[in-house]
Amino acid sequence: MAEAFASSKGGYGYRRVKAALRTRVSEKVLRGIMAEDCLTAHVPERRGYGSYEGETTPAPGNLVNRDFTVGMPNGKWFTDITEIKARDGKVHLSPMIGCHDGRIIAYTAGSGPNAGLADRMLVKAVESLPEGVHPLVRSDRGCHCRCPDGWRPWAATA
């Protein structure tokens, strides 16, 4: 029994050891003998599921730094994507909210939280801006807000 266990480099449990020995000894007796001789199989630990695949691009600096005061409209904007459960599935909402008065500047809704949802909302928000106004846009700096090709020159994310 010890030979069969050693030849498997400690990978065989009592079932495989019994199959290797081709014996008529019961599994209960075999488990007891293996326990007496401290022959326990190495069982690798299961890895849990993780969807994190790493950073797509470097995260921009936090320019707002928890200072949510602003003296004029369109000084600072905030955005995020939220999931709303509906009867027929989930809806993802991406609003742009003005820090001055808390009003919704623009929003988009879609079936998934992706960069296209955030981009469409940002385009709608920028189209509503008066000439010469450049607000500071603050997001959670998630992957849907960090486009790797950098084609959004009109707004600094923070």
N, C-alpha and C positions, 0 to 999 in steps of 0.2 A: 504494500500500500504506500509506504514512504517513497519507494522508487517511482511509482506512477505519479505521485504528487510532485516529486522533485523533477521528473522529466517534463512536466508541464510548467516548470518555473513558478510554481505556486498559483497557477491559474485555474486548476481543476478543483471543483467542489466535490461533495460526496456523490453526486449523481454521475459525474464523468469518471471519478475514480472507480466506482462500482462497474461502470461500463468497460473501463480499461482492464479491470481484473477479471471480468466475466465470471463473477462468483454469485452464489445463491444466498449470500448473507443479506439480511434485511438492511434497508437504508438506515433504520433507527440504530442498529448495532454498529454499522459503519460510521455513522455520525459520532457515536460515542467514542469509538476507537480513535477517530481523527481528532476529536476534542482532547482526549487524553494525551496524544502526541503533539498537541498544539499545531495541527495542520489546518490552517484556515486559508481559504482562497482569497486572493487580493481582488476586490471588487472595485473598479474605478467609479469615482463619484460622478453622478449625472450632472451635466451642465444645464442650467436653466436657460430659457429662451431670452434673448436680448436683441432688440431691433436696432440698437445703436451701432452705426457703421463708421463712426468717426466724423471729424469736422470736414465739411465740404470746402469751406474757405475760412481764413482767419476771422474771428469775431471782431467787429469794429469796437472802438472804445465807447465807454458809457459817458456820453457828453452831458446828459441830463443830470446824472449823479444825484438822483432823488430830489432834485429841486423842481417842484411842480408848479411854481409860481411863474406867471407871465403877465405882463402889463398890457398886452394888446392882442387882438384877435389874430389868429394864424401865426402866432409866435412859436408854439410847440404843438405837435400832433402826436397822438399815441395810437398804436395799432396792435392787434393780436388776432389770432384765429380761435374761435370757440366752436365747440360741438354742441348741437341742439338735437335732442332725440325727438323724432317725430313718429307718427304711426307707421309710415311706410319706409322707415330707415333713419339715417342720420343726415343732418344738414350742417354744413360748416359755414359759419358767418365770419366775414373779415371786415370789420368796420374801421374807419379812421375817425378818431374823436379829437376835437379841439380842446386843448387844455384851458383856454381862457374861459369858456362858458359851458363846456361839456357837451356841446352839440355834435351830432354826427355829420361829418363833412361828406363822406362817401362810404358806400359799403358794397360788397359783393357776397353772393351765396353760391355754394356749390356742393358737390357730393363728396369731395375729399379735400383735406388740408394740403395744398400744394403751392408751388411758386406762382403758377398761373392765376390762382385765386387772389393772392397778395398783389401780383402785378396789375391785374385788371382794376383792383380797388385803388391802387396808388395812381394809376393813370387817370381814373375818374376824379380823384381828389386833387391832383395837380391841375386838371382842366378847370376846376372851380376857383382857382387862385386868382386874385387880382394881379395886374402887371407889376413886376418888381418885388413881389413878396416871396420870401424863401423861408418857410418854416423848418424847424428842427423836428425830424421825425424819430420817435422813439418806439422800438419794438422789443420783443423778448430776445431778439437776435437769433431766432431759430432758423433752421435750414431753409424754410419757405421764404424767409425774408432776406436771405443772402444769396443773391444770384451770382454764380461764379464768373460770368462773363462781364460783370460790372457795367451793364448798359443803362443804369439809372443815374445819370449825372445830376439830376435836378434836386435830389434830396439826400442829405447826410443821415445815415442811420446811426442810432445811438442805443 
